[in-house]
């Protein structure tokens, strides 16, 4: 398979390493590091959008992985992105479910009001090329679509398209192992595990987001890791923690964890 690309020995080794690394992905930070590591050697890009669900009915979920400021899953707004993904999915099916390339000189435009305010939509206007590939789910009926966007274009479009088809199954498998982000599911589910009694009784006035951040702090995550997991900036994490310290009347993370843990019982 690799020989058809005329890969060098070093490139073949790197490709096998990428595949092997994909098997260890369990968190969003793992996915980010994987996509921005040796993966870039084969398909250089700025943004990856994963979309899955029932495209025929428009019931679609999104996951964005990007190093660009503000381009996060939680920043997607409105129905314009939904319609945009459905259009790309239709194009993929018309290409007999093969990867295909889109190029534009004036960027990708997400129609709708959110196109002017949604950071991911604004970032897509700066992209000039996209490779689209998907995976049909004949059993669960939750098809998946993967789109990688490049600001400068793909130097070897045909090679990159074929490489996308090779790596997409590993990308798909990795994403299926990662838990949904808070924006993709109810906030109450993880909080019920954290706080066995009503939130008003044991939260010490902490918001749901603050409780969520403290749960990750308790698990030993750094501010940067928490930011990647929750798709917020490190600065935002720090601000939340400062408010938590003030509400709990503590000076540091260890004291905050000690203050909250007894309240949440053995589950924390």
C-alpha positions in Angstrom: 0.0 0.0 0.0 2.7 2.5 1.0 4.7 1.6 -2.1 2.0 3.1 -4.3 3.0 6.4 -2.9 6.7 5.9 -3.6 7.4 6.6 0.1 10.9 6.7 1.4 12.0 4.2 4.1 11.8 7.0 6.6 8.3 8.0 5.5 7.1 4.4 5.7 8.4 4.2 9.3 6.7 7.5 10.1 3.4 6.3 8.7 3.5 3.1 10.8 4.3 5.2 13.8 1.3 7.5 13.1 -0.9 4.4 12.9 0.5 2.9 16.1 0.1 6.2 17.9 -3.6 6.5 16.9 -4.3 3.3 18.9 -3.3 5.1 22.1 -5.6 8.1 21.7 -8.1 8.5 24.5 -8.5 12.2 25.1 -8.9 15.3 23.1 -5.4 16.4 24.0 -4.1 13.1 22.6 -5.9 13.7 19.4 -4.6 17.3 19.1 -1.0 16.1 19.7 -1.4 13.3 17.2 -2.8 15.5 14.4 -0.1 18.2 15.0 2.8 15.7 15.1 4.0 13.5 12.3 0.5 13.5 10.8 1.3 17.0 9.5 4.2 15.4 7.5 1.6 13.6 5.4 -1.4 15.9 5.4 -0.4 19.4 6.5 -3.5 21.4 7.7 -4.8 24.0 10.1 -8.3 22.7 10.9 -9.9 19.3 11.1 -13.7 19.1 11.5 -15.3 15.8 12.4 -19.1 15.6 11.8 -21.3 12.6 12.6 -24.9 11.7 12.9 -27.9 11.5 10.6 -27.0 13.8 7.7 -30.3 13.2 5.9 -32.2 14.6 8.8 -29.6 17.2 9.8 -29.0 15.7 13.2 -25.3 16.3 13.3 -22.6 16.6 16.0 -19.3 18.4 15.5 -15.8 18.1 16.8 -13.1 20.6 15.8 -9.4 20.1 16.3 -7.2 23.1 15.5 -4.3 25.1 16.9 -5.8 28.4 15.7 -7.1 30.8 18.5 -10.8 30.4 19.3 -11.4 27.6 16.7 -12.9 25.2 19.2 -15.9 22.9 19.2 -17.7 24.9 21.8 -17.5 28.0 19.6 -19.8 26.6 16.9 -23.0 28.5 16.7 -26.3 28.4 14.7 -27.4 26.1 12.0 -25.1 27.4 9.2 -22.3 24.9 10.0 -24.9 22.1 10.0 -26.0 23.0 6.5 -22.4 23.4 5.4 -21.5 19.9 6.6 -24.6 18.4 5.0 -23.5 20.0 1.7 -20.0 18.5 2.0 -21.5 15.1 2.9 -23.7 15.2 -0.2 -20.6 15.9 -2.3 -18.8 12.9 -0.8 -21.7 10.6 -1.6 -21.8 11.9 -5.2 -18.1 11.0 -5.4 -19.1 7.4 -4.6 -17.9 7.9 -1.1 -14.3 8.6 -2.2 -12.2 11.4 -0.8 -12.4 14.6 -2.8 -10.7 18.0 -3.0 -12.3 21.5 -2.8 -10.4 24.6 -3.6 -11.5 28.2 -3.4 -9.7 31.6 -3.9 -11.9 33.5 -1.4 -12.3 31.0 1.5 -15.0 28.7 2.7 -18.2 30.6 3.6 -20.7 29.3 6.2 -24.0 30.8 5.3 -26.1 32.2 8.2 -25.9 34.8 10.8 -23.2 33.0 12.8 -20.8 33.4 9.9 -20.0 36.9 11.2 -19.6 36.0 14.8 -18.6 32.3 15.1 -14.7 32.0 15.3 -14.6 28.6 13.4 -16.7 30.2 10.6 -14.4 33.2 10.4 -11.3 30.9 10.3 -12.8 28.9 7.5 -12.8 32.0 5.4 -9.0 32.0 5.5 -8.8 28.5 4.3 -8.1 27.8 0.6 -8.3 24.0 0.2 -10.2 21.2 1.9 -10.0 17.4 1.6 -13.3 15.6 2.5 -13.7 11.9 3.3 -16.2 10.0 5.3 -17.1 6.6 6.7 -20.5 5.0 6.2 -22.1 3.4 9.2 -24.5 0.8 7.8 -25.4 -0.6 11.3 -25.8 2.4 13.6 -26.8 4.9 10.8 -24.4 7.5 12.3 -22.3 8.3 9.3 -19.0 10.2 9.9 -17.4 13.0 7.8 -13.9 14.3 8.2 -12.7 17.5 6.6 -9.2 18.9 6.8 -8.6 22.5 5.8 -5.5 24.2 4.6 -4.7 27.9 4.4 -2.0 27.5 1.7 -3.4 24.5 -0.2 -2.2 20.9 -0.5 1.1 20.5 -2.4 0.2 17.1 -3.7 -3.6 16.9 -3.9 -3.9 13.4 -5.2 -1.4 12.0 -2.8 -3.0 13.8 0.1 -6.4 12.5 -0.9 -5.2 9.0 -0.9 -3.4 9.4 2.3 -6.6 10.8 3.9 -8.4 7.6 2.8 -5.6 5.5 4.5 -5.6 7.4 7.8 -9.4 8.1 8.1 -10.2 4.7 9.7 -7.6 5.3 12.4 -8.9 8.9 12.9 -12.4 7.5 13.1 -11.4 4.8 15.6 -9.6 7.3 17.8 -12.6 9.7 17.9 -14.9 6.9 18.9 -12.8 6.3 22.0 -12.9 10.0 23.1 -15.7 11.1 25.4 -18.1 13.8 24.2 -17.2 17.3 25.1 -19.5 19.1 27.6 -20.9 21.0 24.6 -21.9 17.7 23.0 -23.9 16.3 26.0 -25.7 17.5 29.0 -23.7 19.2 31.7 -25.7 17.3 34.3 -24.4 13.8 33.6 -20.8 14.3 34.8 -21.9 16.6 37.6 -24.3 14.0 39.0 -21.3 11.6 39.3 -19.3 14.3 41.0 -21.9 15.5 43.4 -24.2 12.8 44.8 -26.4 15.3 46.6 -28.2 18.3 45.0 -25.7 20.8 43.6 -27.2 23.7 45.6 -26.3 21.9 48.8 -22.8 20.8 48.1 -21.4 23.1 45.4 -20.3 25.9 47.7 -21.7 28.3 45.2 -19.6 26.9 42.3 -21.0 27.0 38.8 -21.3 23.9 36.7 -18.2 24.9 34.7 -16.2 25.5 37.9 -17.2 22.1 39.3 -16.2 20.5 36.0 -12.8 22.2 36.0 -12.3 21.2 39.6 -13.0 17.6 38.7 -10.2 17.7 36.2 -7.9 19.4 38.7 -8.6 16.6 41.1 -7.6 14.1 38.4 -4.2 15.9 38.1 -4.7 17.8 34.9 -2.7 20.9 34.2 -4.4 24.2 33.1 -3.3 23.6 29.6 -4.7 20.1 29.5 -8.0 21.3 31.0 -8.2 24.0 28.4 -7.7 21.4 25.6 -10.2 19.0 27.1 -12.9 21.7 27.5 -11.9 23.6 24.4 -11.3 26.8 26.4 -8.2 29.0 26.7 -5.6 28.5 29.5 -6.4 32.1 30.5 -10.1 31.2 30.9 -9.2 28.2 33.1 -7.0 30.4 35.3 -9.9 32.9 35.7 -12.3 30.1 36.7 -9.8 28.7 39.2 -9.3 32.2 40.8 -13.0 32.5 41.3 -13.1 28.9 42.8 -10.3 29.8 45.2 -12.2 32.9 46.3 -15.5 31.1 46.8 -13.9 28.3 48.7 -11.6 30.7 50.7 -8.4 28.8 49.8 -5.0 29.7 48.3 -4.2 26.9 45.9 -5.4 23.9 43.9 -4.5 21.4 46.6 -6.6 23.2 49.2 -9.5 23.6 46.8 -9.5 19.8 46.0 -9.3 19.0 49.7 -12.2 21.4 50.4 -14.4 19.9 47.7 -13.6 16.2 48.0 -15.3 15.6 51.3 -18.4 17.3 50.0 -18.6 14.9 47.1 -18.0 11.8 49.2 -16.2 8.7 48.0 -17.1 9.3 44.3 -14.4 12.0 44.0 
